[in-house]
């Protein structure tokens, strides 16, 4: 390439650098939001009890007991059969795996898979 052309191109880039819009640093009053991502987890244990009024399922694990809110849309299965949430108290003592999401400390149960005793 021609040396004059390169020098002209570079001088235009240097001269145009100051002509662009000014970039401002964010101020303290600007709201900075941190996205929260739900984490899918699973836990295995034994069904201790289920309260129909509060819709809370209590699962006993080797590390202690955990409480899970069961939504009306939660999938509950025993083997290949669908289980109604009203039937969960009768399954106390059965082993189960619970898949749930946790976001900002809130647990949402996705599915409950019940095995045998």
Buried (B, 14 or more C-beta within 10 A) or exposed (E): EEEEEEEEEEEEEEEEEEEEEEEEEEEEEEEEEEEEEEEEEEBEBBBBBBEEEEBEBBBBEEEEEBEBBBEEEBEBEBEEEEBEBEEBEEBEEBBBBBBBBEEEEEBBBBEBBBEEE
